[in-house]
Amino acid sequence: MTDSDTLPRRGFLPRGRGVTAFGLANLVSALGTGVFYPYTLLFFPALLGLPLTQVGLVLTAAALVALPGMFWVGRLIDRVGPRSVLIAAALLRAVGFTGYVTIRHVVAFALFSVLIALCNRAEQAASPALAVALAAEGERNRWLALSRTVFNAGIGGGALLGSALIGGGSAGLVWLGMANAAGYLLAGLVLWPLRPPPVPAPDRARVTRRPWRDGPFLAVVAANSASWLIALAVETGLSAYLVGVLGKPAWLVGVLFAINTGLLIVLQLPLTSALERRGDIPILVAGTLVSAVFLVLVAMAGGFGTTTLVVALVLGMVVYTLGELATTHARYALLTDLPPPAQLGSYLAFSQVAAGITGALVPVLVAALLDSAPAGLWWLLAGLSALTAAGVLAARPLLLARTRGDL
């Protein structure tokens, strides 16, 4: 028994050595991302003098070019550990954002964008792996929930800080980039003292599973990618549909996203604590179907008056967020529980490749459907939710067999 196992339970909060440093590093990294991400399409055209379309093409291409590198990143996580990969990714992103504001050339912009895209994906694979490595017995889900909580809080706080910096003209843009670089540098320094127990490196002669040939894991990756597609489509398409297509007041979108962000921050840890013994598969199915209620309401929004629409969408967003919290809990639990421990990095990296491809498709899908069949976008997303739930139910025997150790 370790010292962390003897610590008293503190409600829904995670416990164990390193939990404060882990949470702080995630928060600082998210603050850096939040400072910059909402203002990306303001930053690069103003700083580099490039057309908005060219900036978008470079960023999309960089995100796709970086994806094959994740197979190498996954093997690196398994060999040197997630902490080392996270520190390296943080330091390289600090270099990348420093390069953005000091080398203002389109070629450098493209190269730094590939580097940062790869490091962003590496963090998303290595951070859950580090949580698994550090968490005390029975604490894995709470550590994972902590990382998601501080991520959402950091993104929101960073966006507020970025809004202050962006008003300073070209000098403000430079400070925006440097603030992001400083955030990643600080995140790397906070991670430095952590010492997770070593996980035996995989013996290549005994590795019989590959994530792309692992049926139960592929089922969860498919559900994860579908949920990610839906979330990104809501994030990118909701304002364009409600305000641009239906002519509804812009403040409504702000209220809906404020509700979503606030509930994600406040309820992630307590809801995870409440659900951790309820069974991940039924939670994933139920949460996916619950989230679809909001999508149906958005699809029907054109037939509502303003007052009815506001009430329906506010209540719908509360339900959607609860479903999002439940599915995120279940997806992360399954994504970290199903892989062989010595190959966790490779498996999580593969899931990030799938999520990256999905993310690249979202802008094209949302734009095309908003142009041709605006309400159809939301009916399609609701149908995808139902299909995802049905797919998880179909894969349930395989998933149960894996969790019992039969596969």
N, C-alpha and C positions, 0 to 999 in steps of 0.2 A: 504493500500500500504506500502511495506517495503522499507527501505533505498536502498536495492539493486535494486528495480524496478525503482528508479529515476536516477540510474547511466547512463551516456551517453553511447551509443553504440560505441564500439571500433572495427569497422570492423568485422572480423570474430572471434575475441577472445571472450571467455565466460566472463560473468560478475557476480558479486555477492560476498557477504561476504564469505571468506574462500577459494576462488578460487586459490589463490597463495599457501596456505598451502596444499590444495588438490593436486594440480599439483606437488608440490615439494615432497610430500610423495610418490606419484606414481613414480616419477622419481628416487628417492633414492631406493625404493624397486626394480625397474627394473634394476638399476645399480647393485644391489646385485645379482640379478638373472643372469644378463649378465656376471658378473665376473666369475660365476661358471658354468652355464649351458653348454657352448660350450666345457668345459674341464671335464665334468662329468666322461667320460670313460677313462680319463687319471688319474683323481684324486683318485678314489677308488682303482683300481688295484695297483697303486704305494703306496698308504698310508696303505692299508690293506693287501697287498700281495695276493689278490684273483684273480683267473682267470677272464678274461674279460666276458666270458659266464656266470659265476656265478653272477657277478655284474649286468649284464643285467637282469638275471632272478629275482634277488632280487628287483631291481628297478621296473620292470614290475609288479611283485606280489604286491609290496607295493602300487603302484598306484591303482591297482584294489581293494585291501583290504580297502583302504581309502574311496572308493566311497560310500558305504552305510552310512558312517558317515556324508555325505552331507545332508541327510534328517534331521538329528539332527541340523546341522549347519544352515540350512534354517530356521527352527523354532526359533533358537537362534537369528538370524538376525531380525526376526519379533518381538521378545520379548524385546531384550535389545538394538537393533539398530545396523546398519552396522558399525558405528564408533568403538564401543566396540569390535565387532568381528574382525575388521581389526587390531586394536591394539593388541588384544590377539594373532592373527595369526602371526603378525610380531614378537612379543616377543618370541613366541614358536619356530618360525623358527630360531631366534637368538640362542636359547637354543640348537636346533637340530644341527646346524652347529658347535657350540662350542663342542657338544658331538662327532661329527664326528672326530674331530682332537684330542680329549683328551681321548676317550674310543675307542680304535682300536680293536674292536671285532666284528665278523660277526653278532652275535645276536643283539648287540647294533646298528650296521649298519642297520639291518632290521627294528628295532623298530623306530629309528630316521627317517628312510626313510618313514615309514607309517605316522608318525607325520608330516613331512614336506610335503608329498604329500597331506594330508588332509588340511593343512594350505594353500598350494598353491591354491587348489580348493576353499577354503573358501574366499580367497582374490578375486578370479575372480567372485564370486557371490556377495560379500559384497561391492566391489568397485563401480560397477554400481548402487547398491542400495544407497550408500552414495552420489553419484553424483545426483541421483534423489531427495534425501532428501535436499541437499544443494542448488540445482539450483534454480535461480529465475524463475518467470513465463516466459515461452517461451525459456528458456536457456538450457533445459535438453540435447538436442542433442549436443550442443557445449561443455558442461561439459563432456559428454561421449567421444566426439572426443578428448578433451584435454587429458583424461586418456590414450587413445590409442596412441596419439602422443608422450607423454612423455615416455610411455612404450617402443615404438620402439626406441626412442632416447637413453633411458637408457640401453636397451639391447645391442645396438651398442657400446655405450661408455664403458659399463662394460666389453664387450668382449675384447676391446683394453687394458683395465686395467688388465684383467685376463691374457692376453698374456704376459704382463710384469712380472707378479707374477709367472707364470708357469715355467719360465726359471730358477728359483732359486733352483731347486732340491727339496728334501723333505722339507726343510725349506720354500721354496716358496709355496709348497702345503699347509702347515699349515697356512701361511699367506693368501692363497687363501680362505680357509675355514673361517678364522677369519674376513677377509674383508667382506665376505658375511654376517656373523653374525652381524658385526658392521653396515652394510647397513640396515638390517632389524630392528635393534634396533633404529637407527636414524629415520627410517620411522615411527615407532610407536610413537616416541617422537614428531615428526612433527604433527602427527594426533591428539595428545592429546588435544590441545586447541580448536579444532573444536567442535561446538555445534549445530548439526542439529536440526530442530524442531522435536518434538516427533511425531511418527505416532501411532495412536491408535492400541493397540494389538488386534489381531483377536479374536472375541468372538467365542469360539469353538462350541457353540450351533448354531451359525449362519453361520459357514463356510460350504458352500454347494459345493464349487469347490475345486477339487484337481488337481494339474498340470497334472498328468498322466491321468486324465479323462476330460481334457479341450480341446476339439477338435481344436479350433482356435490356442491355444497356442502350442499344439502338432505339428500342421502343421509348425509353425515357428521353433520349436525345431528340427524337422526333417530337415528343410532347413539349419538351423545353423549347425547341425551335419554333413550334407553332405558337406557344405562349409569348415568346419574345417577339414574333412577327405581329401578333395582336397588340401587344403593349406599345410597340414602336408606331404602329399604324394609328392608334389612338393619340399618341403623343404628337405625331406629325400631321394628322389629318383632321383632328377634331375642330381646331380653330378655323381651318380653311372651309370646313363644311358648314359649321354653325354660323359663322360670320360672313364668309365669302359667298356661300351658296344660298343659305336660307335668310341671310340678312338679320340675324339675331344680334343682340347687343354684345359687344366685345367683353364687357365685364363678366358675362356669364362664364366664358371660357376660363378667365382668371380665377373665378370662384371655384369652378370644378377642379382645376389643377391644384389650387390651394388646399382643398379638402383632401384630395388624393395624397399630396405630399405630407400634409399634417398627420393623416391617419397612418401612413407608412412609417413615419418616425415614431409616433406614440404607441402604436399597437403591435409592432413587429415582435418585440421581445415577449410581452405578455401573451400574445396569441400563440407564439411558438411554444411557450411553456404549457399552455392549455391543450395544444394539439399533439405534443410529442409522443403520447402513448395511444393515439387514436387510430393509427394505421395510415401509412403514407399513401397507399393506393386509393382508398376511398376518399381521403382528403383531396388528392389530386383531381379525381373525377368530380367530386362535389364542387370544389373551388372553380374548376373550369366552367361548369354549367352555370354556377351562380354569376360569374363574370359576364356571361352572355346576355344576362338580363339588361344590363346597361347598353350593350351593343344594339339590342332590339329597340330599346327606347330611342336611341340616336337615329336609327333607321326610320322610325315613325315620327321624328321630330317635326317634319314639315306639316303634319296635320294638327299640331298642338298650338293653342294660343300661347302668348309669352308667359303668362302667370303659370298656367298648367305645365308648360315646358320647363320652367325654372324648378318648380317643385319636383317634377318627375325626374329630371336629370340630376338634381342634387341628391335625392334619395337613391337614384340609380348609381351615382358615383360612389356613395357610401357602400352599397352592396358590391359594386365592381371592385373596390379597394379591398374589402374583406375577402373576396374571392382571389384577388391578386396575392394578398398576404398568405392565404392558405396554400395556393398552388406553388408559390415561391418556396415556402417551407418544405412542401413535399418533394418538389423537384430537386432542391439542393440536397435533401436527405438521401434521396435515391441516387443522385449523381455521385455522391461521395461514399455511399454504402455498397453499391454494386461492384465497383472495380476491385481487382486484387490489390491489396495494400501497397505492394511494391511497384505497381503500375498506375497508381492514382494520378500522377502528373500527366502521363500519356493519355489516359482516359479523359481527364478534364480538358486537356489541350484539344483533343478531338472534338469535344462538345463545343469548344469555342470556335473551331473552324466551321461547324454547322451553324452556330449562331451568327458568325460573321457573314456567311453566305446569305442567310436569311435577312440580316440587316441591310445588305446591299440591295436586296430585291424590294424592300419596303418603299423607298421613295418613288420608284418606277410604278409599282402597283398602285399606290395611293394616288399619284398624279393622274395615271391613266383612268382610274375609275371615277375620280372626282370630275374629270372632264367629260366622261361618257355616261356614267350611271352613278351619280353621287350617293343616292340611298342604297344602291346595290353594294357599295363598298362595305357598309355596316351589316347588311344581310349576309354577305360573304364571310365576314369575320365571325358573325354569330354562328354560321354553319360550320366554320372551321373549329370553333370551340366545341360544338357538339361532336364533330368528327374526331377531335382529339380525345374527348372523354370516352367515346366508343372504342378508339384504338387502345387506350389504357386498359379498359375493361377486357378487351380481347387478349391483351398481353399479360393479364393478371396471373394466369397459371405459371407462365415463365418467370415472372417477377417473384412470385411466392416461392417457386422452386429454387431460385437463386438465393433469396434471403435465408432459406432453410439450409442452404449448402448442397442441394441436390444437383445443381448445375455448375 
